[in-house]
Amino acid sequence: MKYRQLSRLILTSAIFFMGGAMSSVQASEPELLGQHGDWTAYKFMENNGKVCYMVSQPKKDEGDYTKRGDIFALITHRPAEGSKNVFSYIAGYSYKAGSEVVVKVNNQTFKLFTQDDSAWAPDQSTDNKLADAIRRGSTLVVQGTSSRGTQTTDTFGLSGSSAAHKAISDECGVN
């Protein structure tokens, strides 16, 4: 997928599930901060506040499905809102209602809640632990169940995640 298409898709998704409806949010075009191994860092302006995020797509996606949309793992800082390290996941399909997503980073396991095609950590403490594990880990595995009952397993590389996190943290002034 071309950079512009990818950044537009990510921006639209990020605004929708993290900032509200598109009609009430004014956002600039994402600006590339850098490619760091398996992860890419971006920034954009949203309602006069800077948003910095890092994103990756899986190296391997498994499941018995015939059609699936784009898959993304993101970590986002929104310093104007006092939020940082927000982990979010776009599955490329609608999740089974009330289901959880299991995320494994090396020997650590995290559970995320789902809504529509996205999943999030339940609180800031989990976001921070998950972001730290991603920066220090070598693989990220995400397991979920679609609304049709299809189980999926997505495997991400974590090469460059520490550098991408540093880039978004430096840009947004987040410690």
Secondary structure, DSSP 8 states (H G I E B T S, - for coil): --HHHHHHHHHHHHHHHHH--GGG--B---EEEEEETTEEEEEEEETTEEEEEEEE--SEEE-S-S-----EEEEEEEGGGTEEEEEEEE-SS-B-TT-EEEEEETTEEEEEEEETTEEE-SSHHHHHHHHHHHHH-SEEEEEEEBTTS-EEEEEEE-TTHHHHHHHHHHHHT--
